């Protein structure tokens, strides 16, 4: 997912490629790590007890 698509997909269902599941995108966070500044997405797993998953925007597709 591109950064421009984040606003329109917040609180909507998205596909996480890593686990091949459908999650609700609840946040996008700017972080600083060893490799510099990057964005991560917060995904809510509504099917399994509302657990939260953090991943790269590159790992998300619009449903």
VENJOZI-V512568 format. One record per pair of residues at least 24 apart in sequence whose ideal C-beta (glycine too) atoms are under 10 Angstrom apart, sorted by the first residue. I is the first residue (numbers start at 1). GAP is how many residues later the second one is. Records with the same first field share a line. If there is no record, write none. Layout:
BEGIN
I = GAP + GAP
END
This chain:
BEGIN
1 = 24 + 27 + 38 + 40 + 55 + 56 + 57 + 58 + 59 + 60 + 61
2 = 55 + 56 + 58
3 = 25 + 36 + 54
5 = 52 + 55 + 56 + 57
6 = 33 + 35 + 51 + 54
8 = 54
9 = 32 + 51 + 52 + 53 + 54
10 = 31 + 32
11 = 33
12 = 50 + 51
13 = 30 + 31 + 33 + 49 + 50
14 = 27 + 29 + 45 + 46 + 47 + 48 + 49
15 = 28 + 44 + 45 + 46 + 47 + 48
16 = 25 + 27 + 29 + 37 + 39 + 43 + 44 + 45
17 = 38 + 39 + 41 + 42 + 43 + 44
18 = 35 + 37 + 38 + 41 + 42
19 = 24 + 26 + 34 + 36 + 40
21 = 24 + 26 + 27 + 32
22 = 24 + 25 + 41
23 = 24 + 25 + 28 + 29 + 30 + 32 + 37 + 40
24 = 26
25 = 32 + 35 + 37 + 38
26 = 26
27 = 25 + 27
28 = 29 + 32
29 = 25
END
